Amino acid sequence: MTIYSQHASRGKTQVLATYQGPDGVESKTVTSLGDPRLAVPITDALNRISAFTTVPVSVHDLREQRVDYYPRKHLAALTAAAARADLLCGAHSLWYEYVCLRLHQALADLENALVSVPDTVRRAILSELESEEVELRTALDDFSGISSNPETENVRCWQFAHPFVKHDDGMDTLSVETRERLDRREAGLTSQEREKAVAALRVLVTAHSRCSGTWATLDDPSRELFAEPHDSDGFYLTVQAPELGDYDSCWEVQVGRWEPDDPDEEYGDHSSATGSMVISCVLPAVPDANELAHLLKSVEEKPLLLAQWAETPVGAALAGTTVVVTERCDS
């Protein structure tokens, strides 16, 4: 329910918290740092934490043609380090667990950003998280009609459907489109199938988060990871999770290539192209996020490694990995 920013003042950089108060928009100084570079990751992490905490309790859960509310369990993670592991354990819904995973990552990013700051700054940031949690819990209790002290007025105001946060995390995690797409993905699944789908989402999202480049995309966090590094000569990598509800479907790694639609055109000078699979690697078990991150980092460092992998015969492992080719499209 808060938007964070940084502001230069008297030779220092202030981290500001801005929120809706009883009398309108208000701001307060959370802390000050001597080095403005230290404020950037702190401000970014705080904005993501605020958004991932607030939005799920500010929208309706519209799955299965009914109107409900999302859980509040994630609020505890703001101040209780022990509660952060719970962010990676639930299976409420694809979207809610996706947001919990992003919140877990944002909290970890904040911890990393606080390593290099004075203890006074660290205490101020932790106090800010406590204020955010307490104020939001109080507002939610009042909204639900279970407030133990209804006459208490929050310093920070919250309104259902209108959270005061910075939504954009660069991944559209909190967008209506993402939520509706993930809701459609899980429609009709049993609870066991949803648990598997959530587990697959966590693997894909975690692997993607460990990729430093912008060339890897996660358009569907529950289904596919796509990587096309620069200077890969038209080759690309996809990692696909099993199709939801299909017990015969497996994890699969593919190397594909874009081919110009006009046979007289060369790749790079083409007007349009169509992608097609070159090799497929059906994985014998659920991959570890580190394993997938290794694939991504390998092709990030050596884009033409994809061309080398594309020549791998059936039964052989991709160079530098344990991933075995199970099918070639030209075989």
N, C-alpha and C positions, 0 to 999 in steps of 0.2 A: 504493500500500500504506500510505497515510497519510491521516489526517483532520486538517484544520486548523481552528483556532478562534482567537478573540481573547479576551484577558483583561486587565482593568484592574489595574494594579499600580503603586503609588507615583507616581501622577499620569501614568503612561504606559500605552499599550496594547501588550500583548505579543501577538505572533503565535506560537501554539503548534503544534507538530507532535506528534500522538499516533499511536502505532503499536504493533503487537504485538512485544514483545521476547522474548528467551529465557525471561525470568522473568514474563511477563505484559504487560499494557498499560503502556506508558511514555510520558512526555511530555518534550519539551524546548522551550526557547525558541528560536525561529528568529531573531527580531529584535524591536525595540521601536520604537514611534512615538509622538511627542508628540501628534499629532492622531488621535483614534479614527476619524475619517471616512476617513482614508487607509488604515486597516487593513481596512475592509470589502471593497473591491474586490479587494485583494490576497488576502485569505482566501478569498473566493468563487472567484477564478481558480485558486488553488492546489488547492482541493478538486476543481474540474472537471478540472484537469490530471492530478491523481493518479488520479481515477476513469477518465478516458478512456485513460490510459496502462496502468492495471493490469487492468481488466476484460477487454479482448480477449485477454490472455494467460492469463486465469484461467478461461476457458470453452472448451468444445469447439465446433469447427466441424462441425455436423451436416448440412450440405447434401449432397444427392445420396446419401442413405442410407449414409453412411460417417462414421467418427469421425476427425477430424483436429484440428489446432491452427491458430489464426490466426497471421499473421506477427508478427515483433517489430520490423519496420523503423521503426515510429513512435517507439520509445524514443530514437533518436538525436536527435529533434527537441527533447528537453528541454534539451540543452546545446549543440547545434550549430545555430546560426541558419541555416546553409546547408542543413541537412537539412529545414527546415520546409517548403520548397517541395515536397518529395517527398510530403508529406501530402496534396497536392492532385493527384497524378499517377497514382495506382494505379487498378486495376480488379479487385482481388481478389474482392470481393463487395460487395453493396449495403450491408450492415450495417457491415462493417469500414471501408469508405471513408467511410460516414456518421460513424462515430466519429472517424476521422482528421480529417475536416473540422471536427468539433466541437473536437477537440484543437487544431487550427490556430487556431480562433477564440479558444479559452481562452488560448493562449499570447500571441496578439495583445492580448487584454484585460489580461493581466498586464503586458505591455510598456507599455501605456497607463497602467496604475495606478502603474508605477514611475517615470514621468516626473517626478512631483512630490515624490519622496522623496529624502532624502540619499543620497549615494553609498555610505555604509556599509550602509544598509538594502538598497540594490540588490545589493550584493555578497553580503550574507547570504542574500537570496532566491535568487540564482543558485547559491550554494553548496548551498542546500537542494535545488534541482532536480538538482544533480549527485549528491548523496547518494541521492536517490530513484532516479535512473537506475542508479547503480552497485549499490545494494543489490538492486534488482529483477533486474538482469542476473545478478548472482551467484546469486540464488535460483533463477532460471530455468535457469541452467547446472547447478546442483546437481540440480534436478528432472529435467533431461534426461539426467543422468549424464555430462556433458561438463566438469565442473568441473576446472580445472587445480590447484586447491588444496582438495580436499574437506574438509580439517580446519578451514577458515576458517568461523567462525560469524558470521552476519549480525547486525548490531545490530537491524535491522528484519526481522521474520519474515514470510514470505508462504506462503500455502497455496492450492493450486489449488482452484477452485470456492468459495473462501471469502475473497475479497479484502477487506482492511480499508480501505474507502473510503466516502465519502459518495456514494451512487448518484444521488440526485435532482438533476438539472440543470434541472428544470422542463419538460423536453421528453420524458421517458421514453426518452431515447436508449439507455440501457444496460439497459432492461428486457427480460426474456425475450420478452414479447409483441411488442415492436418488432422484435427480432431474428428471431423466427419469422415475423412478417408480411413482412418484407423478404426472408427466405429463400424464402417462398412466391412472392413477386413475381418473383423471378429464376429460379425453377425452369423448366428446359427451354430457357433462353436460350443462344444461341451466345456465344462470347467477344466477338464484335463487338457483339452486341445488349446484352450486359452493360456494355460500355464506354459505349454510348449511354445506357443507363439510369443509370449512375453519373454521367455528365456532366449529365444532366437533374436528378438529385438535387442536385448541387452548385449548380445555378442556383437551384432552388427554396429550398433551405436558406439560401443566401447572401442571397437577396432577403428572405426572412423575417427573418433576423437583423438586417437594417437597418431593420426596422419597430419603432418604439418602443412601440406600443400592444399591448394584450392581446386586441384584437378580431380579429387575424389568426391563423389556426390552420394547423398543418401536421400534420394527423392522419396523412397518408401522405406522408412526405418524398420518396418516389420518384414520386408521382403528382399531387398536387393541393395547391394553396394556396387557402385560403378566407378571405375578409375581409368582415366585416359590422360596420362602424363604428356606434357609437351615434348615434341620431337620423338614420338613413339612410332613414327612412320605409319600411322593409321591403325595401329594395334591398340586394343583396349582390354581391360580385365573386368569381369563381373563376378561377384560372389552372391549366390542365391540361396536363401533359406528354403526349407521344404514348404511346399504349398500347403496352406492351412487346411486342415481337415482331410488331407490325403496321406494315409498311413504308408503308402509305397514311395512317397516323395522323399528325397534325401538332399542334404547339403551338396552344393555343386559349385565348383570354380571353373570358369570358362575364359578362354582367350579368344577374342574375335577380332575382325578387321573390317574397316570401312573400305568398300570397293566403289569406285565411280560408277554411277548409273549409265554414263555414256562410255562405252568401251574404247572410244578414241581419245578419251581424256586421261591424263596422268593424275595420280593422287597428289593433292596439294594445289593442283590447278583445276580441279573439278568444280562443276556447278552444283552437283548433288551427289550423294553417296548413300549406299545401303550397307548396314552392318550385318555380318554373318559369322556364326561360330566357326572357329578353326579347330580348337580342341576342347574337350570337356573332361573334367576330373570330378567324378562322383566320390564324395568323401565317405569313408566307412563309419565315421562317428561325428558327433557334433564338434565342430572346431572350437579351439580356444581363441579368445579375442586376441591374444598375443600372437598366435599363429597367423591370423589374418592380417594383423598389423605388420608382421614381418613381410608378408607378400606385398603390401602397399609400400612399405619403406624400400623394399628391394627395387621395385619398378620406378619409384620416385628418384632413387639414386642413379639407376641405370635404365632409362626408358626403353632402350633397344633390347633389353633383356626379354621383353614381351615377344619380340620377333624370334629370339632364340627359343623361348618356351614353345612358341607355335610350331617349331620343328620337332618337338619331342614325340617319339613313337609311343604307341599304346603299350602300357605296362612299365614304362620308365617314369622316373620322378622328374619334375621340373627342377632345373639346375638350382642348387642352393636351398632346396626345400624337400619335404617328405611327401608332397602332394603328387599323386600318381595319375597319369593320363589314362582314362578309361575309354575314350572314344575320339576318333578323328572324323571330321566331316568329309575328308577326301578318301576315307578307307572303304 
